[in-house]
Amino acid sequence: MQVSSIQTFSLTILTLAIALVAMCSNACGQNQERPVEVLTASDVSRVIEDDQWVFVDTRPTDAFSGWKLEGIERGGHLPGAVDFPASWLDSDHSEKARLLSSALRVKGIEPKRHVVLYGTSKRDRDRVSRYLHNAGFRKLYDFDLRAWAADESLPLVRYTNFHLLVPPSVVKQILDSQVPETFAHAKRFRFVEVSWGGEEASYLKGHVPQSYHVNTDHFEPPPSWYLGDRDVLRRFAEKYGFQKDDTAILSSANPTASFRLAVVLRYIGVDDVRVLSGGFAAWKAAGYPVETTSVAPPKTSTFDAVLPQQPELILKTEQVKDRLRESPAFTLVDTRSWPEFIGRTSGYKYHSHKGRIPGSVYGQADFTGENSLTPYRNIDNTMRNAAEIQALWKQSGIDTQNHLSFLCGGGWRAAEVLTIAHVMGLENTSLYSDGWIGWSNDQTNAIDTGTPSK
């Protein structure tokens, strides 16, 4: 009788304990670790085309784009996957919560769907899993990508020209005398930090080691700041020691400066021009060494090619007029902000004309702020998912089968979007370098304002 009482008492205590655990799980669910089902490659193959499932890449953006990072055998992402790198959770952006929430919505990462978190780092997958669990997600799964990447029969998607945006880890390998993928044929590296003004503006505050400084005034001289003519560009190339067979890797505190110079160097004829993905901020965030002393540009006697080597890359005003008038397969894409596009503001302190070029199309850039490129960038200033950019263009009826020529005020912002188009594999593209400022300074050119009619 006594033993039975003890057993009954023990069962009662056990029942109470289970109830308390259940209550805590319900009340404190946001902080509870929760087992996540681990999927195999066979599991993934069965559901990868099911709309009830969404595959989320937790690796760095550059791995998603195509780089073989973190020891993986093939670069790229699962077909139809979206990106949500674990590193975004470390962002110090003032609007991080809103931006991350918006990213989930745009990418279709929803609690009602089965969410597969994949990558090469278990720690990264777990971090994103905890973030989503705290946001109310329960259908979470884990998938290690390494075995999939090792099997050549299984598909991975790489952007056609992913190599144009170089992750900090790859730049570090080059500085350490290694030869990463896509650099096997590089003859001579040029590391360049670019900004408007002298070295004191940003360069001497810190730059990637071995980088020398380029002042943008030397290829787009004041007071007009239009791209210089052939003589200006040749003097620029010779001043900074560029040669046709260089491999140039550009960085900057302001990412648009790097993209502007990248397009100019390709235009004049430098064979291999790339940009540090995420800009100099990404280099610092990776914890790599920063140099603060001045490095002199290399000395050369002359630029070893007739320039420009790629004249089709940059269009002049008369060419833009002709194509707008004569070619239905030509689209002039305006990458300025919406207020600039409709003529509410000029967008510049030194330029007063407002409006847009008749026949141009709004490039779905930002509606506010001087920098209209946030829709083309992730929270860490890396390139946004190509599928999402194409969805933006679709809203404006931009047909990527057409020749796309990008413009902004003076060529900087549009150069970044042009480079993104190249990364995506869109080669039938160009930059209208003089942009809105060049067009509107000629009073004989027509101007439109207001919201375009459908």
C-alpha positions as CSV (number, residue, x, y, z in Angstrom):
1,M,0.0,0.0,0.0
2,Q,2.9,2.3,0.9
3,V,4.7,1.5,-2.4
4,S,1.6,2.2,-4.4
5,S,1.2,5.6,-2.7
6,I,4.8,6.4,-3.5
7,Q,4.3,5.4,-7.2
8,T,1.1,7.5,-7.4
9,F,2.9,10.5,-5.8
10,S,5.8,10.0,-8.3
11,L,3.5,9.9,-11.3
12,T,1.7,13.0,-10.1
13,I,5.0,14.9,-9.8
14,L,6.0,13.7,-13.3
15,T,2.7,14.7,-14.8
16,L,3.0,18.2,-13.2
17,A,6.6,18.5,-14.5
18,I,5.4,17.7,-18.1
19,A,2.6,20.2,-17.8
20,L,5.0,22.9,-16.5
21,V,7.4,22.2,-19.5
22,A,4.4,22.4,-21.9
23,M,3.3,25.7,-20.3
24,C,6.8,27.1,-20.5
25,S,7.0,26.0,-24.2
26,N,3.8,27.8,-25.0
27,A,4.5,30.9,-22.9
28,C,8.2,31.3,-23.8
29,G,8.1,29.8,-27.3
30,Q,10.0,32.7,-28.8
31,N,13.1,31.7,-26.8
32,Q,12.9,28.0,-27.0
33,E,15.2,25.9,-29.1
34,R,13.2,23.6,-31.4
35,P,14.4,20.5,-33.3
36,V,14.7,21.1,-37.0
37,E,14.3,18.3,-39.4
38,V,17.4,17.6,-41.5
39,L,16.9,17.0,-45.2
40,T,19.0,14.9,-47.5
41,A,19.7,15.6,-51.2
42,S,17.0,13.1,-52.1
43,D,14.5,14.9,-49.9
44,V,15.4,18.2,-51.6
45,S,15.1,16.8,-55.1
46,R,11.6,15.6,-54.3
47,V,10.3,19.0,-53.1
48,I,12.5,21.6,-54.8
49,E,9.8,22.5,-57.4
50,D,6.9,22.4,-54.9
51,D,5.5,25.9,-54.3
52,Q,4.7,25.1,-50.7
53,W,8.4,25.0,-50.1
54,V,11.0,27.8,-50.2
55,F,14.7,27.3,-50.2
56,V,16.7,30.0,-48.3
57,D,20.5,30.3,-48.9
58,T,22.1,31.4,-45.6
59,R,25.6,31.9,-47.1
60,P,27.2,35.2,-48.1
61,T,25.6,36.9,-51.2
62,D,28.8,36.2,-53.2
63,A,28.4,32.4,-52.7
64,F,24.8,32.7,-53.8
65,S,25.9,34.5,-56.9
66,G,28.5,31.9,-57.9
67,W,31.7,32.1,-55.9
68,K,33.1,28.8,-54.5
69,L,33.4,30.0,-50.9
70,E,33.8,28.1,-47.6
71,G,35.4,25.1,-49.2
72,I,32.5,24.1,-51.5
73,E,33.3,22.3,-54.7
74,R,30.8,24.3,-56.9
75,G,29.5,27.8,-56.6
76,G,26.0,29.0,-57.0
77,H,22.5,28.5,-55.5
78,L,19.7,26.0,-55.7
79,P,17.3,26.6,-58.6
80,G,14.5,28.9,-57.5
81,A,16.2,29.6,-54.1
82,V,16.2,33.0,-52.4
83,D,19.0,34.5,-50.3
84,F,19.0,35.5,-46.7
85,P,22.6,35.4,-45.4
86,A,23.1,34.9,-41.7
87,S,25.5,37.9,-41.8
88,W,22.5,40.2,-42.4
89,L,21.5,39.6,-38.8
90,D,24.7,41.4,-37.7
91,S,23.9,44.6,-39.6
92,D,24.1,47.9,-37.7
93,H,21.7,49.5,-40.2
94,S,19.4,51.9,-38.4
95,E,16.4,50.3,-40.0
96,K,17.5,46.7,-39.8
97,A,14.3,45.3,-38.4
98,R,12.2,46.8,-41.1
99,L,14.6,45.9,-43.9
100,L,14.8,42.3,-42.8
101,S,11.1,42.0,-42.4
102,S,10.6,43.5,-45.9
103,A,13.2,41.0,-47.3
104,L,11.2,38.1,-45.9
105,R,8.0,39.3,-47.5
106,V,9.6,40.1,-50.9
107,K,11.3,36.7,-51.0
108,G,8.2,34.8,-50.1
109,I,9.7,33.5,-46.9
110,E,6.3,33.0,-45.1
111,P,5.3,30.9,-42.0
112,K,2.7,29.0,-44.1
113,R,5.4,27.6,-46.3
114,H,8.0,24.9,-45.6
115,V,11.2,26.8,-45.2
116,V,14.5,25.0,-46.0
117,L,17.6,26.8,-44.6
118,Y,20.6,25.6,-46.5
119,G,24.3,26.4,-46.8
120,T,27.7,25.2,-45.7
121,S,27.8,26.5,-42.2
122,K,25.7,24.8,-39.5
123,R,26.1,27.9,-37.3
124,D,24.7,30.2,-40.0
125,R,21.8,27.9,-40.7
126,D,21.0,27.7,-36.9
127,R,21.2,31.5,-36.5
128,V,18.7,32.1,-39.3
129,S,16.5,29.3,-37.9
130,R,16.4,30.9,-34.5
131,Y,15.6,34.3,-36.1
132,L,12.7,32.8,-38.0
133,H,11.4,30.7,-35.1
134,N,11.3,33.9,-33.0
135,A,9.3,35.5,-35.8
136,G,6.7,32.7,-35.6
137,F,8.0,30.2,-38.2
138,R,7.5,26.6,-37.3
139,K,8.0,24.7,-40.6
140,L,11.8,24.9,-40.6
141,Y,14.2,22.4,-42.2
142,D,18.0,22.2,-42.3
143,F,20.1,21.2,-45.4
144,D,23.8,21.0,-45.7
145,L,24.7,22.0,-49.3
146,R,28.1,20.4,-49.5
147,A,27.1,17.0,-50.7
148,W,24.8,18.5,-53.3
149,A,27.6,20.8,-54.6
150,A,29.9,17.8,-54.9
151,D,27.5,15.9,-57.2
152,E,27.9,17.3,-60.7
153,S,24.6,15.8,-61.7
154,L,22.6,18.1,-59.4
155,P,21.8,21.7,-60.5
156,L,23.3,24.9,-59.2
157,V,22.7,28.3,-60.7
158,R,25.6,30.8,-61.2
159,Y,25.2,34.3,-62.5
160,T,26.8,34.5,-65.9
161,N,29.4,37.1,-64.8
162,F,29.5,36.6,-61.0
163,H,33.2,37.2,-61.1
164,L,32.8,40.9,-61.7
165,L,31.9,41.4,-58.0
166,V,34.7,40.0,-55.9
167,P,34.2,39.0,-52.3
168,P,36.6,40.3,-49.7
169,S,37.9,36.8,-48.9
170,V,39.0,36.4,-52.5
171,V,40.8,39.7,-52.5
172,K,42.5,38.6,-49.4
173,Q,43.6,35.4,-51.1
174,I,45.2,37.4,-53.9
175,L,47.0,39.7,-51.5
176,D,48.3,36.5,-49.8
177,S,49.8,35.4,-53.2
178,Q,47.1,32.8,-53.9
179,V,45.3,32.3,-57.2
180,P,41.6,32.0,-56.6
181,E,39.1,30.8,-59.3
182,T,38.6,33.1,-62.3
183,F,42.0,34.7,-61.8
184,A,44.2,32.0,-63.5
185,H,45.0,34.2,-66.4
186,A,45.6,37.5,-64.5
187,K,49.0,39.0,-65.5
188,R,49.1,42.1,-63.3
189,F,46.9,43.2,-60.4
190,R,46.0,46.8,-59.8
191,F,44.3,47.5,-56.4
192,V,42.5,50.8,-56.6
193,E,40.6,53.0,-54.1
194,V,38.5,55.5,-55.9
195,S,36.7,58.6,-54.6
196,W,36.0,62.2,-55.6
197,G,38.7,64.5,-54.4
198,G,42.1,63.9,-52.9
199,E,43.5,61.2,-50.7
200,E,42.4,62.9,-47.5
201,A,38.7,62.5,-48.3
202,S,38.6,58.8,-47.5
203,Y,41.7,57.0,-48.7
204,L,44.1,58.0,-45.9
205,K,41.4,57.0,-43.4
206,G,41.8,53.4,-44.5
207,H,41.9,51.3,-47.7
208,V,42.6,47.8,-48.9
209,P,46.3,47.1,-48.6
210,Q,48.4,47.8,-51.8
211,S,45.6,50.1,-53.1
212,Y,46.5,53.4,-54.7
213,H,44.0,56.3,-54.9
214,V,42.2,57.5,-58.0
215,N,40.5,60.9,-58.0
216,T,37.4,60.9,-60.2
217,D,38.1,64.5,-61.3
218,H,40.9,63.1,-63.5
219,F,38.5,61.3,-65.8
220,E,35.5,63.6,-65.4
221,P,37.0,67.0,-64.9
222,P,35.3,70.0,-63.3
223,P,33.4,72.2,-63.7
224,S,31.0,70.1,-65.8
225,W,32.1,66.7,-64.5
226,Y,31.2,65.0,-67.8
227,L,33.2,62.1,-68.9
228,G,36.4,63.4,-70.5
229,D,37.2,63.1,-74.2
230,R,39.9,60.7,-75.6
231,D,42.8,63.0,-74.7
232,V,41.5,63.4,-71.1
233,L,41.0,59.7,-70.8
234,R,44.5,58.8,-72.2
235,R,46.1,61.3,-69.8
236,F,44.1,59.7,-67.0
237,A,45.1,56.2,-67.9
238,E,48.8,57.2,-68.1
239,K,48.7,59.2,-64.8
240,Y,47.5,56.1,-62.9
241,G,49.5,53.5,-64.8
242,F,46.7,51.5,-66.3
243,Q,47.5,49.0,-69.1
244,K,45.2,47.0,-71.3
245,D,46.1,43.6,-69.8
246,D,45.7,44.7,-66.2
247,T,43.4,43.0,-63.7
248,A,42.0,45.9,-61.7
249,I,40.1,45.4,-58.5
250,L,38.3,48.6,-57.3
251,S,37.0,49.5,-53.9
252,S,35.6,52.7,-52.4
253,A,33.8,54.0,-49.3
254,N,31.0,55.1,-51.6
255,P,30.3,52.0,-53.7
256,T,29.0,54.0,-56.7
257,A,32.4,55.5,-57.2
258,S,33.9,52.0,-57.9
259,F,31.2,51.2,-60.4
260,R,31.7,54.5,-62.2
261,L,35.4,53.9,-62.6
262,A,34.8,50.2,-63.6
263,V,32.7,51.2,-66.5
264,V,35.2,53.9,-67.6
265,L,38.1,51.5,-67.5
266,R,36.2,48.9,-69.5
267,Y,35.3,51.6,-72.0
268,I,38.9,52.7,-72.5
269,G,40.1,49.1,-72.9
270,V,41.3,47.6,-69.6
271,D,40.6,43.9,-70.1
272,D,39.7,42.7,-66.6
273,V,37.9,45.1,-64.3
274,R,36.2,44.0,-61.1
275,V,34.6,45.7,-58.0
276,L,34.9,44.7,-54.4
277,S,31.5,43.3,-53.5
278,G,29.9,45.4,-50.7
279,G,32.6,48.1,-51.0
280,F,35.3,48.9,-48.5
281,A,32.8,48.5,-45.6
282,A,32.6,44.8,-46.5
283,W,36.4,44.5,-46.2
284,K,36.4,46.1,-42.8
285,A,33.4,44.0,-41.7
286,A,35.4,40.9,-42.6
287,G,38.1,42.0,-40.1
288,Y,40.9,42.1,-42.7
289,P,43.9,44.5,-42.4
290,V,43.4,48.2,-43.3
291,E,46.2,50.3,-44.6
292,T,46.3,54.1,-44.0
293,T,49.6,55.1,-45.8
294,S,49.7,56.3,-49.4
295,V,50.7,54.0,-52.2
296,A,52.0,55.6,-55.4
297,P,50.3,54.6,-58.7
298,P,52.5,52.4,-61.0
299,K,54.5,54.3,-63.7
300,T,53.9,53.6,-67.4
301,S,55.0,55.6,-70.4
302,T,51.7,55.3,-72.4
303,F,48.4,53.4,-72.4
304,D,49.0,50.5,-74.7
305,A,45.8,50.5,-76.8
306,V,43.8,52.8,-79.0
307,L,40.9,54.1,-76.9
308,P,38.1,53.7,-76.4
309,Q,38.4,49.9,-77.0
310,Q,34.7,49.5,-76.2
311,P,33.0,52.6,-77.6
312,E,29.6,50.8,-77.6
313,L,29.6,50.7,-73.8
314,I,29.0,54.5,-73.4
315,L,26.5,56.4,-75.5
316,K,26.6,60.0,-76.4
317,T,23.5,62.3,-76.4
318,E,23.0,62.2,-80.2
319,Q,23.2,58.4,-80.2
320,V,20.5,58.3,-77.5
321,K,18.3,60.6,-79.5
322,D,18.7,58.5,-82.6
323,R,17.9,55.3,-80.8
324,L,14.9,56.7,-79.0
325,R,13.5,57.9,-82.3
326,E,14.4,55.0,-84.5
327,S,14.6,51.8,-82.5
328,P,11.7,50.1,-80.7
329,A,14.2,47.6,-79.3
330,F,16.0,50.4,-77.3
331,T,15.0,51.2,-73.7
332,L,16.5,54.2,-71.8
333,V,16.3,53.3,-68.1
334,D,16.4,56.1,-65.6
335,T,17.9,55.0,-62.3
336,R,17.3,58.2,-60.4
337,S,14.8,58.5,-57.6
338,W,11.0,58.9,-58.3
339,P,11.0,62.6,-57.2
340,E,13.8,63.3,-59.8
341,F,12.1,61.3,-62.5
342,I,8.8,63.2,-62.2
343,G,10.5,66.6,-61.9
344,R,9.8,67.3,-58.2
345,T,13.5,67.9,-57.6
346,S,16.7,68.0,-59.6
347,G,18.5,65.7,-57.2
348,Y,21.6,67.9,-57.1
349,K,22.8,71.0,-55.3
350,Y,24.8,72.2,-58.3
351,H,22.1,71.5,-61.0
352,S,18.7,73.1,-61.1
353,H,16.9,71.6,-64.1
354,K,14.1,69.2,-63.2
355,G,12.4,66.5,-65.2
356,R,13.2,63.5,-67.3
357,I,14.1,62.6,-70.9
358,P,11.0,62.0,-73.0
359,G,10.7,58.3,-73.8
360,S,12.8,57.2,-70.8
361,V,11.4,54.6,-68.4
362,Y,11.5,54.7,-64.6
363,G,14.0,52.1,-63.4
364,Q,12.1,51.4,-60.1
365,A,14.8,53.0,-58.0
366,D,14.1,54.4,-54.6
367,F,11.3,57.0,-54.1
368,T,13.3,59.1,-51.6
369,G,16.8,60.2,-50.8
370,E,19.7,61.3,-52.9
371,N,20.9,57.7,-53.4
372,S,18.2,55.9,-55.4
373,L,19.9,52.5,-55.5
374,T,18.6,50.8,-52.3
375,P,16.2,48.6,-54.4
376,Y,19.3,47.2,-56.2
377,R,21.2,46.5,-53.0
378,N,21.0,44.2,-50.0
379,I,21.2,45.6,-46.5
380,D,25.0,45.2,-46.7
381,N,25.3,47.0,-50.0
382,T,25.9,43.8,-52.0
383,M,24.0,43.1,-55.2
384,R,20.4,42.2,-54.7
385,N,19.1,38.8,-56.0
386,A,18.9,39.0,-59.8
387,A,15.3,37.6,-59.9
388,E,14.1,40.4,-57.6
389,I,15.8,43.0,-59.8
390,Q,14.1,41.6,-62.9
391,A,10.8,41.7,-61.1
392,L,11.4,45.4,-60.4
393,W,12.0,46.0,-64.1
394,K,8.9,44.1,-65.0
395,Q,6.9,46.6,-63.1
396,S,8.0,49.3,-65.5
397,G,7.6,47.0,-68.6
398,I,11.4,46.9,-69.1
399,D,12.1,44.1,-71.7
400,T,15.5,42.6,-71.1
401,Q,15.6,41.4,-74.7
402,N,15.9,45.1,-75.7
403,H,19.1,47.1,-75.6
404,L,19.0,48.7,-72.1
405,S,20.9,52.0,-71.7
406,F,21.0,53.2,-68.1
407,L,21.2,56.8,-67.0
408,C,21.1,58.9,-63.8
409,G,22.2,62.4,-63.2
410,G,25.8,62.1,-64.2
411,G,26.6,58.4,-64.6
412,W,27.6,57.1,-61.2
413,R,24.4,55.4,-60.1
414,A,23.6,54.2,-63.6
415,A,27.1,52.6,-63.8
416,E,26.3,50.4,-60.8
417,V,23.1,49.2,-62.3
418,L,24.8,48.6,-65.6
419,T,27.4,46.5,-63.9
420,I,24.7,44.5,-62.1
421,A,23.1,43.9,-65.5
422,H,26.5,42.6,-66.7
423,V,26.7,40.3,-63.7
424,M,23.3,38.9,-64.7
425,G,24.5,38.2,-68.2
426,L,22.8,41.1,-70.0
427,E,25.4,42.2,-72.5
428,N,23.2,44.2,-74.8
429,T,23.5,47.2,-72.5
430,S,25.2,50.6,-72.2
431,L,25.6,53.7,-70.1
432,Y,24.3,57.1,-71.1
433,S,27.1,58.8,-69.2
434,D,26.2,62.5,-69.4
435,G,22.7,61.5,-68.2
436,W,20.1,64.0,-67.0
437,I,22.6,66.8,-66.3
438,G,24.1,66.6,-69.8
439,W,20.7,66.3,-71.5
440,S,19.0,69.2,-69.6
441,N,22.0,71.6,-69.8
442,D,21.2,71.7,-73.6
443,Q,18.1,73.9,-73.8
444,T,17.2,72.5,-77.2
445,N,16.5,69.1,-75.7
446,A,12.8,68.3,-74.8
447,I,11.9,67.6,-71.1
448,D,9.0,65.8,-69.6
449,T,7.6,66.2,-66.0
450,G,4.9,64.7,-63.9
451,T,3.7,61.1,-63.6
452,P,3.9,59.4,-67.0
453,S,0.6,58.3,-68.5
454,K,0.2,54.5,-69.0
